[in-house]
């Protein structure tokens, strides 16, 4: 009954006021402007790995220093104070008197990686050989004195070879002007000067041949022959790329004062290769 009454009232209202001014029609989605959903995104560049940066730094640092191995071979001589040959050189075979040097060292740029100046320090070994002719050998005074000289070899029918081998430990330090391209070593003109300390390790003289009975005979004498245990030298070097020419002049007399007939120094000129 209540529902019928409400329906009659609504119908009467519509008849009095008329139809509504607008109709509620379904609103199509296409009649509205498109809605764009904006999503905030941040595209960040990948961050360099800390390890990669450290590798770059180490590579940059590596351009400032390098390990260097050198081999030198050349001629050695006994010189007077005015750098002329000592009289003892008349008994020396120049072609067979050689010096061999091996050097393990490090070159480090002074300043940045583009610096032209390098400091080289290292440790090496040298073998100095004097080959004697005229059937001579080095010996302490055969008459019992304290001197050293180049004396004739007695009681031998023939002498095939006679030499003196002198081995020492070297510790050089050199300053180089290196015109290699930036960040490289041994790749251009190189000029260097420096000092070298050395210590005698071994010294021995030997000769061999036929004795008076024509039997093979060999004799070796191990002695310092009155040379200084320690000495030092000045170094001068000129090189291009990996080829080096090095002049070495000891500054202290080779033999102890008053033990050799002349005050002599040891000098050498060597050609070397650097790795």
C-alpha positions as CSV (number, residue, x, y, z in Angstrom):
1,X,0.0,0.0,0.0
2,X,2.9,2.3,0.9
3,X,4.7,1.6,-2.4
4,X,1.5,2.4,-4.4
5,X,1.1,5.7,-2.6
6,X,4.7,6.8,-3.3
7,X,4.3,5.9,-7.0
8,X,1.2,8.0,-7.3
9,X,2.8,11.0,-5.6
10,X,5.9,10.8,-8.0
11,X,3.6,10.6,-11.0
12,X,1.7,13.6,-10.0
13,X,4.9,15.6,-9.4
14,X,6.2,14.8,-12.9
15,X,2.9,15.9,-14.4
16,X,3.0,19.2,-12.6
17,X,6.6,20.2,-13.2
18,X,7.1,18.6,-16.6
19,X,10.0,16.6,-17.8
20,X,13.4,17.5,-16.5
21,X,15.6,19.9,-18.5
22,X,18.3,17.3,-19.1
23,X,18.5,13.6,-19.1
24,X,21.0,11.5,-17.5
25,X,22.5,9.7,-20.4
26,X,25.4,7.3,-20.2
27,X,28.7,9.2,-20.7
28,X,30.9,7.5,-23.1
29,X,34.6,7.2,-22.3
30,X,35.6,8.4,-25.7
31,X,34.0,11.8,-25.1
32,X,36.6,12.7,-22.4
33,X,40.1,13.8,-23.1
34,X,42.6,11.0,-22.8
35,X,44.2,10.8,-19.4
36,X,48.0,10.4,-19.5
37,X,49.7,8.9,-16.6
38,X,53.1,10.4,-16.0
39,X,55.6,8.3,-14.2
40,X,58.6,10.0,-12.8
41,X,61.7,8.1,-13.7
42,X,65.3,8.9,-13.2
43,X,67.8,7.4,-15.6
44,X,71.0,7.6,-13.7
45,X,74.3,7.0,-15.5
46,X,76.1,3.9,-14.2
47,X,78.6,4.8,-11.6
48,X,82.1,3.8,-12.3
49,X,83.2,0.8,-10.4
50,X,85.7,1.8,-7.7
51,X,88.0,-1.0,-8.9
52,X,88.1,0.5,-12.5
53,X,89.1,3.9,-11.1
54,X,91.9,2.3,-9.1
55,X,93.1,0.5,-12.2
56,X,93.2,3.8,-14.0
57,X,95.2,5.4,-11.2
58,X,97.6,2.5,-11.1
59,X,98.1,2.7,-14.9
60,X,98.8,6.4,-14.7
61,X,101.2,5.8,-11.8
62,X,102.9,3.1,-13.8
63,X,103.9,5.6,-16.5
64,X,106.2,7.3,-14.0
65,X,108.5,4.3,-13.3
66,X,109.7,1.2,-15.0
67,X,112.0,-1.8,-14.4
68,X,115.1,-1.8,-16.6
69,X,117.5,-4.7,-17.3
70,X,120.7,-3.8,-19.1
71,X,123.6,-5.7,-20.6
72,X,126.9,-3.9,-21.5
73,X,130.0,-5.2,-23.2
74,X,133.1,-3.2,-24.2
75,X,136.8,-2.5,-23.8
76,X,138.6,-1.7,-20.6
77,X,142.0,0.0,-20.1
78,X,144.5,1.0,-17.4
79,X,144.9,4.8,-17.6
80,X,147.2,7.4,-16.1
81,X,145.9,10.4,-14.3
82,X,145.9,12.4,-17.6
83,X,143.7,9.6,-19.2
84,X,146.4,8.3,-21.5
85,X,147.4,4.7,-21.6
86,X,149.5,3.4,-18.7
87,X,152.8,1.7,-19.7
88,X,151.4,-1.6,-18.6
89,X,149.0,-1.6,-21.6
90,X,151.9,-2.6,-23.8
91,X,151.5,-6.1,-22.3
92,X,147.7,-6.1,-22.7
93,X,145.8,-7.6,-25.7
94,X,143.2,-4.9,-26.4
95,X,140.9,-7.2,-28.4
96,X,140.6,-9.8,-25.7
97,X,140.4,-7.4,-22.7
98,X,136.7,-6.9,-22.2
99,X,134.2,-5.8,-19.6
100,X,130.8,-7.4,-19.2
101,X,128.1,-5.7,-17.0
102,X,124.7,-6.8,-16.0
103,X,122.4,-4.2,-14.4
104,X,119.0,-4.6,-12.7
105,X,117.5,-1.2,-12.1
106,X,114.5,1.1,-11.9
107,X,113.9,4.3,-13.8
108,X,111.6,6.9,-12.2
109,X,110.4,10.2,-13.6
110,X,111.1,13.2,-11.5
111,X,107.9,15.1,-11.5
112,X,104.8,14.3,-13.6
113,X,104.5,11.6,-16.2
114,X,105.5,14.1,-18.9
115,X,108.8,15.1,-17.2
116,X,112.0,14.8,-19.3
117,X,114.1,13.9,-16.2
118,X,114.5,10.4,-14.9
119,X,116.5,9.0,-11.9
120,X,117.9,5.5,-12.4
121,X,119.1,3.4,-9.4
122,X,120.1,-0.3,-9.4
123,X,122.4,-3.1,-8.6
124,X,124.6,-5.0,-11.0
125,X,127.6,-7.3,-11.5
126,X,130.7,-6.7,-13.7
127,X,133.5,-8.9,-15.0
128,X,136.6,-7.1,-16.1
129,X,139.1,-9.3,-18.0
130,X,142.7,-8.3,-18.9
131,X,144.3,-10.6,-21.4
132,X,148.1,-10.4,-21.4
133,X,150.6,-11.0,-24.2
134,X,154.4,-11.3,-24.3
135,X,154.1,-14.3,-21.9
136,X,153.3,-12.1,-18.9
137,X,151.0,-12.5,-15.9
138,X,150.0,-10.2,-13.0
139,X,151.6,-11.2,-9.7
140,X,152.8,-9.8,-6.5
141,X,156.5,-9.2,-6.4
142,X,158.2,-12.5,-7.1
143,X,161.2,-11.4,-5.0
144,X,159.1,-11.2,-1.9
145,X,158.2,-7.5,-2.0
146,X,154.8,-6.0,-1.4
147,X,154.3,-4.6,-4.9
148,X,152.4,-5.9,-7.9
149,X,153.5,-6.0,-11.5
150,X,153.3,-7.7,-14.8
151,X,156.1,-10.3,-14.7
152,X,157.4,-12.8,-17.2
153,X,156.2,-16.4,-16.9
154,X,159.1,-18.8,-16.1
155,X,159.5,-22.5,-16.6
156,X,157.1,-22.7,-19.5
157,X,157.9,-23.9,-23.0
158,X,154.9,-22.1,-24.5
159,X,152.1,-20.0,-23.1
160,X,148.7,-20.2,-24.8
161,X,146.8,-17.8,-22.7
162,X,147.2,-15.5,-19.7
163,X,144.5,-13.4,-18.2
164,X,143.3,-11.6,-15.1
165,X,139.6,-11.8,-14.2
166,X,138.3,-9.2,-11.8
167,X,134.6,-9.4,-10.6
168,X,132.8,-6.7,-8.7
169,X,129.4,-5.6,-7.5
170,X,128.1,-2.3,-8.8
171,X,125.6,0.2,-7.4
172,X,125.0,3.1,-9.9
173,X,122.8,6.2,-9.6
174,X,122.2,8.2,-12.8
175,X,120.2,11.3,-13.8
176,X,118.9,11.1,-17.3
177,X,117.5,13.6,-19.8
178,X,115.1,11.5,-21.8
179,X,113.5,12.8,-24.9
180,X,111.1,9.9,-25.3
181,X,107.4,10.6,-26.0
182,X,105.4,11.4,-22.9
183,X,104.7,8.4,-20.7
184,X,107.3,6.2,-22.3
185,X,110.9,5.1,-21.6
186,X,113.8,4.2,-23.8
187,X,112.0,5.5,-26.9
188,X,114.2,8.4,-28.0
189,X,117.4,10.2,-27.4
190,X,118.8,9.8,-23.9
191,X,121.7,11.5,-22.1
192,X,122.8,10.6,-18.6
193,X,125.4,11.3,-16.0
194,X,126.0,9.7,-12.6
195,X,128.1,7.9,-10.0
196,X,128.8,4.3,-9.3
197,X,130.1,2.6,-6.2
198,X,131.7,-0.8,-6.6
199,X,133.1,-3.6,-4.4
200,X,135.5,-6.3,-5.4
201,X,134.1,-9.8,-5.1
202,X,136.7,-12.0,-6.7
203,X,140.1,-11.5,-8.4
204,X,142.2,-14.3,-10.0
205,X,145.0,-14.7,-12.6
206,X,145.5,-17.8,-14.7
207,X,147.8,-18.9,-17.5
208,X,148.1,-22.2,-19.4
209,X,150.4,-23.8,-21.9
210,X,153.2,-26.4,-22.2
211,X,155.7,-26.7,-19.4
212,X,159.4,-27.6,-20.0
213,X,158.4,-31.3,-20.5
214,X,155.7,-30.3,-23.1
215,X,153.0,-31.4,-20.7
216,X,149.8,-29.3,-20.5
217,X,150.1,-27.0,-17.6
218,X,147.6,-24.5,-16.0
219,X,148.1,-22.3,-13.0
220,X,145.5,-20.1,-11.3
221,X,146.3,-17.7,-8.4
222,X,143.5,-16.0,-6.5
223,X,144.5,-12.7,-5.0
224,X,143.4,-9.1,-4.8
225,X,146.9,-8.1,-6.2
226,X,146.9,-4.9,-4.0
227,X,143.7,-3.5,-5.6
228,X,141.3,-1.5,-3.5
229,X,138.3,-3.4,-2.1
230,X,136.0,-0.4,-2.7
231,X,136.1,2.2,-5.4
232,X,133.8,4.6,-7.2
233,X,133.5,5.9,-10.7
234,X,131.8,8.6,-12.8
235,X,129.4,7.6,-15.5
236,X,128.4,9.3,-18.7
237,X,125.9,7.7,-21.1
238,X,124.4,8.5,-24.5
239,X,121.7,6.4,-26.0
240,X,119.0,6.2,-28.6
241,X,115.9,4.0,-27.9
242,X,117.3,0.9,-26.2
243,X,121.0,1.2,-27.4
244,X,123.3,2.8,-24.9
245,X,127.0,3.8,-25.0
246,X,128.5,4.2,-21.5
247,X,131.8,5.7,-20.4
248,X,133.1,4.6,-16.9
249,X,136.1,6.2,-15.2
250,X,137.1,5.2,-11.7
251,X,138.2,8.1,-9.5
252,X,140.3,6.3,-7.0
253,X,143.6,4.6,-8.1
254,X,143.1,1.0,-9.1
255,X,146.0,-0.2,-7.0
256,X,146.9,0.8,-3.5
257,X,149.4,3.7,-3.3
258,X,153.0,2.6,-3.9
259,X,152.2,-1.0,-4.9
260,X,152.2,-0.6,-8.8
261,X,154.9,1.2,-10.8
262,X,152.3,3.8,-11.9
263,X,149.3,5.3,-10.4
264,X,146.6,4.1,-12.7
265,X,142.8,4.2,-12.9
266,X,140.4,1.7,-14.5
267,X,138.4,3.0,-17.4
268,X,136.0,1.4,-19.8
269,X,133.8,2.2,-22.8
270,X,130.9,-0.2,-23.4
271,X,127.9,-0.6,-25.7
272,X,124.8,-1.9,-24.1
273,X,121.2,-2.9,-24.7
274,X,118.3,-2.1,-22.4
275,X,115.1,-4.1,-21.9
